[in-house]
Amino acid sequence: MPMQQGSSCAVITPMTDSGKIDIPSFRNLLKYHINSGTDNLCILGTTGEASVMSMDERAQVITTAVDMVKGKIPILCGTGTINPNHVKEMTQQAIDLGCDASLVVTPYYVKPPQRGLIKHFTDMADLGLPVIMYNIPGRTKVDLSPQSTAICAEHPNIVGLKDATGDLDRVKEIRSLVGDDFLLYSGNDDTASNFVMRGGDGCISVTANVAPEQMHDMMVAALEKDADLVQQINGPLMGLHKNLFVESNPIPVKYAAWRAGLIKSPFCRPPLAQLDAKYYKDVETALYAAGLLDFEILGFDAKIPAMGVNSAAEGSWNYVSLNVHA
């Protein structure tokens, strides 16, 4: 099933309190995304804690996703790391188990030159599975240039780019180099609507873990260039876009999903940890503002977004204080 425009959820991997993969909770999450209109499902990315999983555990996640959503939602499987041989091993596993595409990040830490990045991506594409390249220089310390993106896009199996540079001016530049059929996804929830309004195709979203229907609807509105509807949908989500990153991803979003009743535990595998208690109010207030949490059981002063937005596309926001008591 080919990758689609719209909202792709970078899905969390639920764990038990002992750190084992919670397959029943994962299946429930997948049902939630089917029912909520998620356009693509991205498994085994950073948000899914793939870097601390064995190949056998990866197989558990993939086979569960294929069993639940194959043919209903395209399955994008993260297969990126530093060592090209390991990337090939994970990509071949994704092929063998039935994924629809692979998400391959630029090799991090080692800072390959542009020619090395081009070879890396085209070598992975030669395996036969459609590739979405992933450029996130803030984490990897290497930036895939628009020109290198265009060279890679000439490969028939390289079908798109997840851009998490935060540079919205790149959308127009890259689009002019790769044409209209190449998929451009934002990797930043807070500016995703603006990215799409400028010519992108969608987002690969962390917020969509807890607000999948809203993210789908917002991406549809952005693709239709309906700025008023984008503002209406995105306004209540701005707190999530911000507060799901108060600590390293996926720590806050697993707490949010647990707090919203979507998973049984917020456990993250080491070297990550569970959310620091000082951020509980930040995440819970964002859930409340998005209409995803009832604060009747809480008793603190919640600062929630006012229902007026200066510019939803740019992510500006006004706040009011609301006393919430048990």
C-alpha positions, 0 to 999 in steps of 0.5 A: 500500500503506497504512502499517503498524504496527511497525518502519519503517527510516529507511534509509541511502543507500549511497555509493561512496568517491567519493560516488556513490550505490551502487545495487547496495548499495542493492538488497542492503539492500532485499532484507535488509529484505524478508527481515528483516520490516521493516514500512515502509521510509522512504527519503530522510530525514535518515538517507538524506542526502536534503538533499544529493541532486539531484532526479535522484538522488532519482529513482534512489533512489525507482525502485530502492525501487519496483522492489524492494519495491513491494507488499511493504513500504510506501514512505515517502518523505521530502519535507520542507524549508523551501520549500513549493514544493520540498516540493510538487515532491518530493512530486509526484515521489514520487507520480509514481514510485510511493511509498506515503506522504510524510514531511514534517518541520516547516519548520526554522530559520524557526520557523513559527507553529502556523497556518503549520504546519497550512497547510503540512501540509494543503497537502501533503496536498491533493496526494493522497499520504498524509502522515506529519508529522514533529515533531523540535523538537530539530533544527527549533526548532519544535514541532507541538503536540498540538492542531495535530496533531489539526487536521491529522489531520482531513485524510483524507490526513494519516495519521500522525505521527513524534514525536521530541520525546522526551516520552512523556507526549504519546502518551496526549494525542495519542491522545486527540485523534486517535483510534485510526486515526491512526498514531503512530510514535516517532522515538527508538530508545531509548524506542520500545518504551515509546512503543508500550507507551503507545499508539503504533503503531511506530517509524521507526528508525535501529537497524533499519538493522543490526538490522531483525529485532530491531526488528520483533520488538520492535515486535510484542511492544510492540504486544502489551504483552508487557513481558518479551519487549520487555525480552528483545529490547531489552536487547542493542540498547540500546548501538546505540540510544545509540552510533549517535548518538555523532556526527550521524546517519547517520555512525555507522550508516553505519559500523555497516552497513559494519562489519557487511558490509551496505554497501561504504563508510561514506562520508557526503557533505559537510558530514558526514564519516566516523566519527571513529576515536575512536568505532570501539570504541563502535559495534563494541562495540554491534554485538557486544552485539547479536550482529551482529559477531564480535570475534575479529578485534579486540583491545581491552577491550570494555565490553558490556551485562550480560544483566540490564536494570533497565528495558528500557522506560526504557532503563536498562542495566548494563555489564560489562567483557570482554577480547576478544583477536585 
